[in-house]
Amino acid sequence: MNLITDKACFNISLRNACLSIAIFFLVSIVFGVIFNPGYLSYSTTLIGFIIELIGNLALLFGVLWINHWLVLVWLINAIFFFIGWPIAILGVIFNFGYYRAAAMFDNVFLILIEYTIILVIFAYCTHLVYSYYHELRNKQSNPQHSVVV
């Protein structure tokens, strides 16, 4: 299984895809706070919000400044997401934490479907960002040499 790709869907460059991912997640964070302001009243969600915000801003500036270290910060953020996803599923099933209230639905099965769709979307975004990180790292580790005549 190859974890690296050259293009995103519809033949879009990885740089544009990562820029779109950063903007999408930043806009979704803003709308999430606007439509549910009580979300930040819990200390654990405030810490998660700050980590998510820092990760997406790092991806945005990493793409704009062409810096693979800032893109790596978003990949670390993705690791936190993949560690926390099973905890969120257990929180929905056993009704602990703020996981059921944070979802858009009241039905447990619909919430599980929603969290599964979020997992698939986030996994694809992580695949694209990892590919872009790999591309940037290879470009920066192999500097272009000019021929001196």
Phi and psi in degrees as GROMACS dihedral restraints (atoms count N, CA, C in turn):
[ dihedral_restraints ]
;  ai    aj    ak    al  type     phi  dphi    fc
    3     4     5     6     1   -92.4    20    10
    4     5     6     7     1   123.9    20    10
    6     7     8     9     1   -90.8    20    10
    7     8     9    10     1    -2.1    20    10
    9    10    11    12     1  -118.7    20    10
   10    11    12    13     1   138.4    20    10
   12    13    14    15     1  -127.2    20    10
   13    14    15    16     1   160.0    20    10
   15    16    17    18     1   -93.6    20    10
   16    17    18    19     1   -29.2    20    10
   18    19    20    21     1  -137.5    20    10
   19    20    21    22     1   157.2    20    10
   21    22    23    24     1   -89.4    20    10
   22    23    24    25     1  -172.3    20    10
   24    25    26    27     1   -59.8    20    10
   25    26    27    28     1   149.1    20    10
   27    28    29    30     1    61.1    20    10
   28    29    30    31     1    29.0    20    10
   30    31    32    33     1    60.4    20    10
   31    32    33    34     1    37.4    20    10
   33    34    35    36     1   -89.7    20    10
   34    35    36    37     1   141.8    20    10
   36    37    38    39     1   -67.4    20    10
   37    38    39    40     1   155.1    20    10
   39    40    41    42     1   -65.3    20    10
   40    41    42    43     1   -34.4    20    10
   42    43    44    45     1   -62.6    20    10
   43    44    45    46     1   -46.1    20    10
   45    46    47    48     1   -67.0    20    10
   46    47    48    49     1   -36.7    20    10
   48    49    50    51     1   -65.4    20    10
   49    50    51    52     1   -42.6    20    10
   51    52    53    54     1   -68.2    20    10
   52    53    54    55     1   -36.5    20    10
   54    55    56    57     1   -63.6    20    10
   55    56    57    58     1   -41.2    20    10
   57    58    59    60     1   -65.2    20    10
   58    59    60    61     1   -39.7    20    10
   60    61    62    63     1   -61.9    20    10
   61    62    63    64     1   -46.2    20    10
   63    64    65    66     1   -61.6    20    10
   64    65    66    67     1   -45.3    20    10
   66    67    68    69     1   -65.9    20    10
   67    68    69    70     1   -42.4    20    10
   69    70    71    72     1   -60.0    20    10
   70    71    72    73     1   -47.6    20    10
   72    73    74    75     1   -69.8    20    10
   73    74    75    76     1   -34.2    20    10
   75    76    77    78     1   -67.1    20    10
   76    77    78    79     1   -41.1    20    10
   78    79    80    81     1   -66.3    20    10
   79    80    81    82     1   -39.6    20    10
   81    82    83    84     1   -67.0    20    10
   82    83    84    85     1   -33.6    20    10
   84    85    86    87     1   -65.1    20    10
   85    86    87    88     1   -44.7    20    10
   87    88    89    90     1   -62.5    20    10
   88    89    90    91     1   -47.3    20    10
   90    91    92    93     1   -65.8    20    10
   91    92    93    94     1   -34.9    20    10
   93    94    95    96     1   -62.8    20    10
   94    95    96    97     1   -39.0    20    10
   96    97    98    99     1   -74.8    20    10
   97    98    99   100     1   -35.9    20    10
   99   100   101   102     1   -66.6    20    10
  100   101   102   103     1   -45.4    20    10
  102   103   104   105     1   -82.3    20    10
  103   104   105   106     1   -17.4    20    10
  105   106   107   108     1  -139.1    20    10
  106   107   108   109     1    73.8    20    10
  108   109   110   111     1   -66.6    20    10
  109   110   111   112     1   -22.6    20    10
  111   112   113   114     1   -70.7    20    10
  112   113   114   115     1    -9.9    20    10
  114   115   116   117     1   -60.4    20    10
  115   116   117   118     1   -36.1    20    10
  117   118   119   120     1   -85.4    20    10
  118   119   120   121     1     2.3    20    10
  120   121   122   123     1   -76.1    20    10
  121   122   123   124     1   -20.3    20    10
  123   124   125   126     1   -87.7    20    10
  124   125   126   127     1   136.5    20    10
  126   127   128   129     1   -66.4    20    10
  127   128   129   130     1   -35.3    20    10
  129   130   131   132     1   -68.9    20    10
  130   131   132   133     1   -37.8    20    10
  132   133   134   135     1   -73.9    20    10
  133   134   135   136     1   -27.8    20    10
  135   136   137   138     1   -66.3    20    10
  136   137   138   139     1   -41.8    20    10
  138   139   140   141     1   -65.2    20    10
  139   140   141   142     1   -43.1    20    10
  141   142   143   144     1   -63.3    20    10
  142   143   144   145     1   -37.9    20    10
  144   145   146   147     1   -62.2    20    10
  145   146   147   148     1   -44.0    20    10
  147   148   149   150     1   -65.7    20    10
  148   149   150   151     1   -41.5    20    10
  150   151   152   153     1   -63.7    20    10
  151   152   153   154     1   -43.7    20    10
  153   154   155   156     1   -64.6    20    10
  154   155   156   157     1   -41.8    20    10
  156   157   158   159     1   -64.6    20    10
  157   158   159   160     1   -45.3    20    10
  159   160   161   162     1   -64.1    20    10
  160   161   162   163     1   -42.2    20    10
  162   163   164   165     1   -62.7    20    10
  163   164   165   166     1   -43.3    20    10
  165   166   167   168     1   -73.5    20    10
  166   167   168   169     1   -35.1    20    10
  168   169   170   171     1   -66.5    20    10
  169   170   171   172     1   -36.9    20    10
  171   172   173   174     1   -64.9    20    10
  172   173   174   175     1   -39.6    20    10
  174   175   176   177     1   -65.5    20    10
  175   176   177   178     1   -42.9    20    10
  177   178   179   180     1   -59.5    20    10
  178   179   180   181     1   -50.0    20    10
  180   181   182   183     1   -73.9    20    10
  181   182   183   184     1   -28.7    20    10
  183   184   185   186     1   -65.4    20    10
  184   185   186   187     1   -35.9    20    10
  186   187   188   189     1   -74.2    20    10
  187   188   189   190     1   -42.6    20    10
  189   190   191   192     1   -68.3    20    10
  190   191   192   193     1   -38.5    20    10
  192   193   194   195     1   -94.5    20    10
  193   194   195   196     1    -1.3    20    10
  195   196   197   198     1    52.8    20    10
  196   197   198   199     1    61.1    20    10
  198   199   200   201     1  -124.7    20    10
  199   200   201   202     1   116.4    20    10
  201   202   203   204     1   -73.5    20    10
  202   203   204   205     1   -20.7    20    10
  204   205   206   207     1   -69.8    20    10
  205   206   207   208     1   -36.8    20    10
  207   208   209   210     1   -71.3    20    10
  208   209   210   211     1   -33.4    20    10
  210   211   212   213     1   -67.6    20    10
  211   212   213   214     1   -33.4    20    10
  213   214   215   216     1   -63.1    20    10
  214   215   216   217     1   -32.4    20    10
  216   217   218   219     1   -60.5    20    10
  217   218   219   220     1   -40.0    20    10
  219   220   221   222     1   -66.5    20    10
  220   221   222   223     1   -36.5    20    10
  222   223   224   225     1   -66.4    20    10
  223   224   225   226     1   -34.3    20    10
  225   226   227   228     1   -66.2    20    10
  226   227   228   229     1   -38.6    20    10
  228   229   230   231     1   -59.8    20    10
  229   230   231   232     1   -39.5    20    10
  231   232   233   234     1   -65.2    20    10
  232   233   234   235     1   -36.1    20    10
  234   235   236   237     1   -61.5    20    10
  235   236   237   238     1   -42.6    20    10
  237   238   239   240     1   -60.7    20    10
  238   239   240   241     1   -39.6    20    10
  240   241   242   243     1   -62.6    20    10
  241   242   243   244     1   -47.1    20    10
  243   244   245   246     1   -69.9    20    10
  244   245   246   247     1   -25.4    20    10
  246   247   248   249     1   -74.7    20    10
  247   248   249   250     1   -39.5    20    10
  249   250   251   252     1   -80.2    20    10
  250   251   252   253     1   -16.6    20    10
  252   253   254   255     1   -63.4    20    10
  253   254   255   256     1   -46.2    20    10
  255   256   257   258     1   -63.6    20    10
  256   257   258   259     1   -31.8    20    10
  258   259   260   261     1   -66.3    20    10
  259   260   261   262     1   -38.5    20    10
  261   262   263   264     1   -65.7    20    10
  262   263   264   265     1   -39.9    20    10
  264   265   266   267     1   -62.6    20    10
  265   266   267   268     1   -45.2    20    10
  267   268   269   270     1   -65.3    20    10
  268   269   270   271     1   -34.7    20    10
  270   271   272   273     1   -65.0    20    10
  271   272   273   274     1   -34.3    20    10
  273   274   275   276     1   -72.2    20    10
  274   275   276   277     1   -44.5    20    10
  276   277   278   279     1   -66.3    20    10
  277   278   279   280     1   -46.3    20    10
  279   280   281   282     1   -99.2    20    10
  280   281   282   283     1     6.8    20    10
  282   283   284   285     1    56.0    20    10
  283   284   285   286     1    53.3    20    10
  285   286   287   288     1  -121.9    20    10
  286   287   288   289     1   158.5    20    10
  288   289   290   291     1    75.7    20    10
  289   290   291   292     1  -159.8    20    10
  291   292   293   294     1  -110.5    20    10
  292   293   294   295     1    20.1    20    10
  294   295   296   297     1   -71.9    20    10
  295   296   297   298     1   -40.5    20    10
  297   298   299   300     1   -70.2    20    10
  298   299   300   301     1   -40.3    20    10
  300   301   302   303     1   -70.2    20    10
  301   302   303   304     1   -26.6    20    10
  303   304   305   306     1   -78.9    20    10
  304   305   306   307     1   -15.0    20    10
  306   307   308   309     1   -81.2    20    10
  307   308   309   310     1   166.2    20    10
  309   310   311   312     1   -84.6    20    10
  310   311   312   313     1   -12.9    20    10
  312   313   314   315     1  -116.5    20    10
  313   314   315   316     1   163.4    20    10
  315   316   317   318     1   -99.0    20    10
  316   317   318   319     1   -19.5    20    10
  318   319   320   321     1   -83.6    20    10
  319   320   321   322     1   133.5    20    10
  321   322   323   324     1   -63.6    20    10
  322   323   324   325     1   -40.6    20    10
  324   325   326   327     1   -66.6    20    10
  325   326   327   328     1   -38.3    20    10
  327   328   329   330     1   -67.5    20    10
  328   329   330   331     1   -35.9    20    10
  330   331   332   333     1   -65.0    20    10
  331   332   333   334     1   -41.7    20    10
  333   334   335   336     1   -64.3    20    10
  334   335   336   337     1   -38.7    20    10
  336   337   338   339     1   -64.9    20    10
  337   338   339   340     1   -42.8    20    10
  339   340   341   342     1   -59.8    20    10
  340   341   342   343     1   -46.0    20    10
  342   343   344   345     1   -66.1    20    10
  343   344   345   346     1   -32.5    20    10
  345   346   347   348     1   -69.7    20    10
  346   347   348   349     1   -40.6    20    10
  348   349   350   351     1   -64.2    20    10
  349   350   351   352     1   -40.6    20    10
  351   352   353   354     1   -61.9    20    10
  352   353   354   355     1   -39.6    20    10
  354   355   356   357     1   -62.1    20    10
  355   356   357   358     1   -43.8    20    10
  357   358   359   360     1   -65.6    20    10
  358   359   360   361     1   -44.1    20    10
  360   361   362   363     1   -63.6    20    10
  361   362   363   364     1   -44.2    20    10
  363   364   365   366     1   -68.2    20    10
  364   365   366   367     1   -34.5    20    10
  366   367   368   369     1   -65.2    20    10
  367   368   369   370     1   -41.1    20    10
  369   370   371   372     1   -66.6    20    10
  370   371   372   373     1   -41.2    20    10
  372   373   374   375     1   -63.2    20    10
  373   374   375   376     1   -39.2    20    10
  375   376   377   378     1   -64.6    20    10
  376   377   378   379     1   -38.3    20    10
  378   379   380   381     1   -60.4    20    10
  379   380   381   382     1   -44.3    20    10
  381   382   383   384     1   -68.1    20    10
  382   383   384   385     1   -42.4    20    10
  384   385   386   387     1   -67.7    20    10
  385   386   387   388     1   -38.9    20    10
  387   388   389   390     1   -63.6    20    10
  388   389   390   391     1   -40.0    20    10
  390   391   392   393     1   -63.1    20    10
  391   392   393   394     1   -41.8    20    10
  393   394   395   396     1   -66.5    20    10
  394   395   396   397     1   -40.2    20    10
  396   397   398   399     1   -60.3    20    10
  397   398   399   400     1   -44.7    20    10
  399   400   401   402     1   -63.1    20    10
  400   401   402   403     1   -41.4    20    10
  402   403   404   405     1   -63.4    20    10
  403   404   405   406     1   -43.9    20    10
  405   406   407   408     1   -66.3    20    10
  406   407   408   409     1   -42.2    20    10
  408   409   410   411     1   -63.0    20    10
  409   410   411   412     1   -40.3    20    10
  411   412   413   414     1   -67.9    20    10
  412   413   414   415     1   -37.4    20    10
  414   415   416   417     1   -67.2    20    10
  415   416   417   418     1   -39.4    20    10
  417   418   419   420     1   -80.7    20    10
  418   419   420   421     1   -23.2    20    10
  420   421   422   423     1   -84.8    20    10
  421   422   423   424     1   -22.3    20    10
  423   424   425   426     1  -112.9    20    10
  424   425   426   427     1    83.3    20    10
  426   427   428   429     1   -67.4    20    10
  427   428   429   430     1   151.0    20    10
  429   430   431   432     1   -74.1    20    10
  430   431   432   433     1   130.2    20    10
  432   433   434   435     1  -102.5    20    10
  433   434   435   436     1   136.3    20    10
  435   436   437   438     1   -96.0    20    10
  436   437   438   439     1   148.3    20    10
  438   439   440   441     1   -85.6    20    10
  439   440   441   442     1   124.2    20    10
  441   442   443   444     1   -98.9    20    10
  442   443   444   445     1   123.4    20    10
